[in-house]
C-alpha cells in the first residue's frame, strides 16, 4: 500500500508539472510560430533535434542505473559523478567542434551559432543529474516538479521576450542555456545540503552501473535516431520550412505523449523495480498501468485527430495550414507510442533493455529506407506515413518480442488491456466527428470549442456508463485524487 501511495503521489506531482508544461509549451509554440518566419522556426527545430541526440551521451544511462539499484554506496555515487562530469565535457566538445559540419550538412549556416550556444548547457547539466536521480529513486517528486515548473516559466519568459525583440532563431538557444543553468544550480545546491561533495573515483564501483547503462544508451541512441530520421530527411529532401511545420505538428500531437512519458516512467520504473522479482504482482500492475495510461492518452489524441482542421485554422497563420494532415498522422503515431511506455518501464525493471535495442536496430533500418523512398516520391506526407507504418509494426509485434520474454503468458490479457480504452473513445469519434462534419457555426473558434466540450462530455459519459471493471476502477481512482466527496459520488453512480 505504501508503494502504491508513493506511486500515485509521484504521478500527481509529475502530472501537475507536465500539464502546466504542455499548456505553456503549446502557448510558446503558437507565439513563436506567429513571431518567427517559417525558415527561422525550422532552424530552431533542427537545433533542438541535434541537441536531443547529443543529450543521450550526457547522462549515459547512469541516472536510471542509480534509480534501479537497491543499495548504493557513497563511493559508487562519487565515481558516477566524476563520469557524469567527464561525459558533459566530452559532449560539449563534440557539439561545439561539429557545429560547422552540421551547418553544412543541413545547408543552414544559422544552425552553427544555435548549436554552439546550446553546447554550453552540456557543461552545466551534469552538476544536477545525480541529485535528481537520487530524488527520483526516493520518489521525492514534489521538489522535482517544482524545479521543472520554475525552469519552464523562466524559459518561456526568456524565449518569448527575446523573440519579440530580435525575431531570430538564436533566441531559443539562449533560453535553453538559461533554463539549463537555473535547473542545474537548484539541484546542485540541494545536493550540497544533503550530501558531502566528493570526487573519489573507483572503477570497480562504477563498472556494474556502466554495464547496465550501456543497454540504455544503445536503446536511447537507436530510438532518438529512429524518431529524428523523419525530420532530418525533411530538412534534406524538402526544406527547413517543412521541418518547422513538422515540429509544430509534433508539438501539438506526439509531444503530448512525450511529455506524459516521464510522468509514468519516473513513477513506474522505481515502482516496478521494487517488485521486479514477483512476476505475478508485476504482471497485474503492468496490465493495470497499460489500461490506465491508455485511458488518458487515447481520448486526448482521438479528440485532437478529429479536431485538427479547426485547431490549425484557428491558431496558426495560413502558411502553416499544410500541417493539418501531419497532425492527424502524428496523432495515430502517438496512440501507438503511448502503449510502449509501460513496456519500457518493464524492460528497465527486468534489466532487459537489450531486447528493445535489437528491435530498435531493425526498426531503424526499415524506417530509414521507407522514409527515404516515400519522402522522395510523396514529400513530407510520405515521410510521416513511413513513421506511422514503423511505429504501428513496433507496437503490434512488441508484445511477442519485448513483453512476453519478461512476463510469459499475458497474451490475451495484454491485448484486452489496450482494446478496452480503445472502445472507450468511440463516443468521442461519434460526437466530435459529427460536430466537425456538420459545423454548427461559421466561427472556427466556436466550432473548436463545441468539439472539445462535446467530445469531452461524450467521453466522461462513456466512463460513467462503462461495462468494464478496469474502467470503473480508473474512474474511482481519479475521483479519489480529486476529493473524497467526488469519490463517494462516483462510487454510488458506478455501483448502481
C-alpha positions in Angstrom: 0.0 0.0 0.0 2.9 2.4 0.8 4.4 1.7 -2.6 1.0 2.3 -4.3 0.5 5.6 -2.4 4.0 6.8 -3.3 3.4 5.9 -6.9 0.1 7.8 -7.0 1.7 10.8 -5.3 4.5 10.7 -7.9 2.0 10.6 -10.7 0.1 13.5 -9.3 3.1 15.7 -8.9 4.5 14.8 -12.3 1.2 15.2 -13.9 0.8 18.7 -12.4 4.1 19.9 -13.8 3.6 18.1 -17.1 0.1 19.5 -17.6 1.5 23.0 -17.0 4.4 22.2 -19.3 2.0 21.1 -22.0 -0.1 24.3 -21.8 2.9 26.6 -21.6 4.6 24.6 -24.4 1.7 24.9 -26.7 1.3 28.7 -26.0 5.1 29.1 -26.6 4.9 27.1 -29.8 1.9 29.2 -31.0 3.6 32.5 -30.1 6.9 31.7 -31.8 5.1 30.4 -34.9 3.5 33.8 -35.3 6.5 35.9 -34.4 9.3 34.0 -36.3 9.3 33.3 -40.1 8.8 29.6 -41.1 12.5 29.3 -42.0 13.7 30.6 -38.6 11.4 28.3 -36.8 12.8 25.4 -38.9 16.3 26.3 -37.7 15.1 26.1 -34.1 13.5 22.7 -34.7 16.7 21.4 -36.3 18.9 22.7 -33.5 16.7 21.1 -30.8 16.8 17.8 -32.7 20.7 17.8 -32.7 20.8 18.7 -29.0 18.3 15.9 -28.2 20.6 13.4 -30.0 23.7 14.6 -28.2 21.9 14.6 -24.8 21.9 10.8 -24.8 25.7 10.8 -24.2 25.4 13.3 -21.4 23.7 11.1 -18.9 24.9 7.8 -20.4 22.1 5.9 -18.7 23.7 6.5 -15.2 20.5 8.1 -13.8 18.4 5.0 -14.4 21.1 2.8 -13.0 21.1 4.7 -9.8 17.3 4.5 -9.6 17.3 0.8 -10.2 20.0 -0.1 -7.6 18.5 -1.4 -4.4 21.6 -0.3 -2.4 24.2 2.1 -3.4 27.4 3.4 -1.7 28.9 6.8 -1.5 31.9 5.6 -3.4 29.7 4.4 -6.2 27.9 7.8 -6.3 31.1 9.8 -6.3 32.6 7.6 -9.1 29.5 8.0 -11.2 29.5 11.8 -10.5 33.0 12.0 -11.9 31.9 10.1 -15.0 28.9 12.4 -15.5 31.2 15.5 -15.4 33.6 13.9 -17.9 30.7 13.0 -20.2 29.4 16.6 -20.0 32.8 18.0 -21.1 33.2 15.4 -23.9 29.7 16.1 -25.2 30.3 19.9 -25.1 33.4 19.5 -27.2 31.7 17.1 -29.7 28.8 19.5 -30.2 30.9 22.7 -30.4 33.5 21.2 -32.8 30.9 19.5 -35.0 28.6 22.5 -35.3 30.2 23.8 -38.6 29.9 20.4 -40.2 26.2 20.1 -39.2 25.5 23.6 -40.6 27.0 22.4 -43.9 25.2 19.1 -43.9 21.8 20.6 -43.3 22.5 23.6 -45.6 21.9 26.0 -42.8 24.6 28.5 -41.7 22.2 29.8 -38.9 22.3 26.3 -37.3 26.0 26.7 -36.3 25.5 29.5 -33.7 22.5 27.7 -32.4 24.4 24.6 -31.6 27.4 26.4 -30.2 25.3 28.3 -27.7 23.3 25.2 -26.6 26.5 23.2 -26.3 27.5 25.1 -23.1 24.5 23.6 -21.4 26.3 20.2 -21.5 28.9 21.7 -19.2 26.3 22.7 -16.6 23.7 19.8 -16.7 26.0 17.1 -15.1 26.1 19.1 -11.8 22.4 18.3 -11.4 22.0 14.8 -12.8 23.0 12.8 -9.8 21.0 14.7 -7.2 17.9 14.4 -9.4 18.5 10.7 -9.8 18.7 10.2 -6.1 15.4 12.1 -5.6 13.7 10.0 -8.3 15.0 6.9 -6.6 13.5 8.0 -3.3 10.3 9.2 -5.1 10.6 12.8 -3.9 8.8 14.1 -6.9 7.3 17.3 -5.3 10.7 19.0 -5.4 11.5 17.8 -8.9 8.1 19.0 -10.1 8.6 22.5 -8.5 12.0 22.8 -10.2 10.5 21.8 -13.5 7.8 24.4 -13.2 10.2 27.2 -12.3 12.6 26.5 -15.2 9.7 26.1 -17.6 8.3 29.5 -16.8 11.8 31.1 -16.9 12.4 29.5 -20.3 9.0 30.8 -21.6 9.7 34.3 -20.4 13.2 34.5 -21.9 12.4 33.0 -25.3 9.2 35.0 -25.9 10.8 38.2 -24.6 13.8 37.8 -26.8 11.8 36.7 -29.8 9.6 39.8 -29.6 12.7 42.0 -29.8 15.1 40.2 -32.1 12.8 37.8 -34.2 15.7 35.4 -34.9 16.3 31.7 -34.2 19.2 32.1 -31.8 16.8 33.3 -29.0 15.7 29.7 -28.5 19.3 28.7 -27.8 19.8 31.4 -25.2 16.6 30.5 -23.4 17.7 26.8 -23.4 21.0 27.7 -21.9 19.4 29.9 -19.2 16.9 27.3 -18.1 19.6 24.6 -18.0 21.8 26.8 -15.9 19.0 27.5 -13.5 17.9 23.9 -13.1 21.4 22.7 -12.6 22.1 25.4 -9.9 19.0 24.4 -7.9 19.7 20.7 -7.9 23.4 21.2 -7.2 22.5 23.5 -4.2 20.0 20.9 -3.0 22.6 18.2 -3.2 25.2 20.1 -1.2 22.7 20.4 1.7 22.1 16.6 1.8 25.4 15.1 0.9 29.1 16.0 1.1 30.5 16.6 -2.4 33.2 14.0 -3.2 35.2 13.3 -6.3 36.6 9.9 -5.1 36.8 7.5 -8.0 37.0 3.7 -8.2 36.5 1.9 -11.5 35.3 -1.3 -9.8 32.5 0.7 -8.1 31.3 2.3 -11.4 31.7 -0.7 -13.7 28.4 -2.6 -12.8 26.4 0.6 -13.4 28.1 1.2 -16.7 27.3 -2.4 -17.9 23.6 -1.7 -17.2 23.8 1.9 -18.6 25.3 0.7 -22.0 22.0 -1.1 -22.7 20.1 2.1 -22.0 22.4 4.3 -24.1 22.2 1.8 -27.0 18.4 1.8 -26.8 18.1 5.6 -26.4 20.5 6.2 -29.3 18.5 3.9 -31.7 15.2 5.4 -30.5 16.3 9.0 -31.0 17.9 8.3 -34.4 14.7 6.5 -35.4 12.4 9.3 -34.4 14.6 12.1 -35.7 15.2 10.3 -39.0 11.9 11.7 -40.3 12.5 15.4 -39.6 16.1 15.1 -40.7 15.1 13.7 -44.1 12.5 16.5 -44.4 15.3 19.0 -43.9 17.4 17.3 -46.6 14.7 16.3 -49.1 12.3 19.2 -48.7 13.4 22.3 -46.8 13.7 23.9 -43.3 10.1 25.2 -43.5 9.0 21.5 -43.7 10.8 20.6 -40.6 9.4 23.7 -38.8 5.9 22.6 -39.8 6.6 19.0 -38.7 7.9 20.3 -35.3 4.7 22.3 -34.8 2.5 19.3 -35.7 4.6 17.1 -33.4 4.3 19.7 -30.7 0.5 19.6 -30.6 0.2 15.8 -31.0 3.0 13.3 -30.2 4.8 15.8 -27.9 1.8 15.5 -25.5 2.7 11.8 -25.1 6.4 12.5 -24.9 5.6 14.9 -22.0 3.5 12.3 -20.3 6.1 9.6 -20.6 8.3 11.0 -17.8 5.2 11.2 -15.6 4.7 7.5 -15.9 8.3 6.4 -16.3 9.6 8.2 -13.3 6.8 6.7 -11.2 6.6 3.3 -12.8 10.3 2.4 -13.1 11.1 2.7 -9.4 7.8 1.1 -8.5 8.4 -1.8 -10.9 12.0 -2.1 -9.8 10.8 -2.8 -6.2 8.7 -5.8 -7.3 10.9 -7.0 -10.2 11.2 -10.5 -8.8 7.5 -11.0 -8.1 6.1 -11.8 -11.6 2.5 -12.2 -10.5 2.4 -8.8 -8.9 4.4 -7.2 -11.7 2.1 -8.6 -14.4 -1.0 -7.4 -12.5 0.4 -3.9 -12.2 1.8 -3.8 -15.7 -1.7 -4.6 -17.2 -3.4 -2.1 -14.9 -0.9 0.7 -15.9 -1.3 -0.1 -19.6 -5.0 0.3 -19.4 -4.9 3.4 -17.2 -2.3 5.2 -19.4 -4.3 4.4 -22.5 -7.5 5.8 -20.8 -5.6 9.1 -20.5 -3.7 9.2 -23.8 -6.2 7.7 -26.3 -9.0 10.3 -25.7 -6.6 13.2 -25.9 -5.2 12.1 -29.2 -8.5 10.9 -30.6 -10.0 14.4 -29.9 -7.1 16.1 -31.5 -7.3 13.8 -34.6 -10.9 14.8 -35.1 -10.4 18.5 -34.3 -7.2 19.0 -36.2 -8.6 21.2 -39.0 -10.4 23.8 -36.9 -7.5 23.8 -34.4 -4.9 24.5 -37.1 -7.1 27.1 -38.9 -7.9 28.9 -35.6 -4.5 29.2 -34.1 -2.0 29.3 -37.0 -1.3 31.5 -39.9 -2.2 30.3 -43.5 1.4 29.5 -44.3 1.2 26.7 -41.6 -2.1 25.1 -42.9 -0.2 22.3 -44.6 0.4 20.8 -41.1 -3.3 19.7 -40.9 -2.6 16.3 -42.4 0.6 15.9 -40.4 -1.3 16.4 -37.2 -3.7 13.6 -37.9 -1.0 11.2 -38.9 1.1 12.0 -35.8 -2.0 11.6 -33.6 -2.2 8.0 -34.8 1.5 7.5 -34.2 1.1 9.0 -30.7 -1.6 6.4 -29.8 0.8 3.6 -30.8 3.7 5.2 -28.9 1.7 5.7 -25.8 1.2 1.9 -25.4 5.0 1.5 -25.4 5.6 3.5 -22.1 4.8 0.7 -19.6 6.7 -1.8 -21.8 9.9 0.3 -21.5 9.4 0.5 -17.7 9.0 -3.2 -17.6 12.2 -3.8 -19.6 14.1 -1.4 -17.3 13.0 -3.1 -14.2 13.9 -6.5 -15.6 17.2 -5.3 -17.0 16.3 -6.5 -20.5 16.7 -3.3 -22.5 18.9 -5.2 -24.9 15.7 -6.7 -26.3 14.5 -3.2 -27.2 17.9 -2.5 -28.7 17.6 -5.4 -31.1 14.1 -4.4 -32.1 15.3 -0.8 -32.4 18.1 -1.7 -34.9 15.6 -3.5 -37.2 13.1 -0.6 -36.8 15.8 1.9 -37.6 17.0 0.2 -40.8 13.5 -0.3 -42.1 12.4 3.2 -41.1 15.3 5.0 -42.9 14.8 3.1 -46.1 11.0 3.5 -46.0 11.2 7.2 -45.1 13.7 7.9 -47.9 11.6 6.1 -50.5 8.3 7.6 -49.5 9.9 11.0 -49.0 11.4 11.1 -52.5 8.0 10.2 -54.0 5.5 11.9 -51.7 7.4 14.6 -49.8 6.6 15.4 -46.2 3.4 13.4 -46.0 5.2 10.3 -47.3 7.8 10.6 -44.6 5.1 11.0 -41.9 3.4 7.8 -43.2 6.6 5.9 -43.0 6.8 6.8 -39.3 3.3 5.6 -38.8 4.0 2.2 -40.5 7.1 1.6 -38.5 5.5 2.6 -35.2 2.4 0.5 -35.7 4.5 -2.5 -36.6 6.7 -1.9 -33.5 3.7 -1.8 -31.2 1.9 -4.8 -32.6 4.9 -7.1 -32.6 6.3 -5.5 -29.4 4.3 -8.0 -27.2 6.0 -11.0 -28.8 9.5 -9.5 -28.8 9.5 -7.5 -25.6 6.7 -8.2 -23.2 6.5 -12.0 -23.5 10.2 -12.6 -22.7 9.7 -10.6 -19.4 6.2 -11.8 -18.4 5.2 -15.0 -20.3 1.5 -15.9 -20.7 -0.1 -12.4 -20.7 -1.2 -12.7 -24.4 -5.0 -12.2 -24.4 -5.0 -10.1 -21.2 -2.4 -7.7 -22.6 -4.4 -7.0 -25.8 -7.6 -6.6 -23.8 -5.9 -4.0 -21.6 -5.4 -1.9 -24.8 -8.6 -2.8 -26.6 -10.9 -1.6 -23.7 -9.5 2.0 -23.7 -9.8 2.0 -27.5 -13.5 1.1 -27.2 -14.0 3.9 -24.7 -13.0 6.6 -27.2 -15.8 5.7 -29.7 -18.2 8.3 -28.2 -15.6 11.0 -28.9 -15.4 9.8 -32.6 -19.1 9.9 -33.0 -19.9 13.3 -31.2 -16.8 15.2 -32.2 -16.9 13.7 -35.7 -20.5 14.9 -36.3 -19.6 18.4 -35.0 -16.7 18.5 -37.3 -18.6 17.2 -40.3 -21.6 19.5 -39.7 -20.1 22.6 -38.0 -22.9 24.5 -36.1 -21.2 27.9 -36.6 -19.3 29.9 -39.2 -16.7 30.8 -36.5 -13.8 28.3 -36.4 -13.0 29.1 -32.7 -16.6 28.5 -31.6 -16.7 25.2 -33.6 -13.5 24.1 -32.0 -14.8 24.9 -28.5 -18.0 22.9 -29.2 -16.0 20.0 -30.5 -13.8 20.0 -27.4 -16.7 20.3 -25.0 -18.9 17.8 -26.9 -16.2 15.2 -27.3 -15.1 15.6 -23.6 -18.7 15.2 -22.3 -19.2 12.1 -24.5 -16.0 10.5 -23.1 -16.9 11.3 -19.5 -20.4 9.9 -20.0 -18.9 6.8 -21.6 -16.7 6.4 -18.5 -19.7 6.6 -16.2 -21.7 4.1 -18.2 -18.9 1.7 -18.9 -19.4 -2.1 -18.5 -15.7 -2.7 -17.9 -14.4 -3.2 -14.3 -11.0 -1.8 -15.1 -12.5 1.5 -16.3 -14.7 1.8 -13.2 -11.6 1.3 -11.1 -9.9 4.0 -13.1 -12.8 6.5 -12.6 -12.9 5.8 -8.8 -9.1 6.3 -8.6 -9.4 9.6 -10.5 -12.2 10.7 -8.2 -10.2 9.8 -5.1 -7.4 12.0 -6.2 -9.9 14.9 -6.7 -11.6 14.6 -3.3 -13.3 12.1 -1.0 -16.7 13.6 -1.8 -16.2 13.1 -5.6 -15.1 9.5 -4.9 -18.3 8.8 -3.0 -20.5 10.3 -5.7 -18.7 8.2 -8.4 -18.9 5.1 -6.3 -22.7 5.4 -5.9 -23.1 6.1 -9.7 -20.8 3.2 -10.8 -22.3 0.7 -8.4 -25.9 1.1 -9.5 
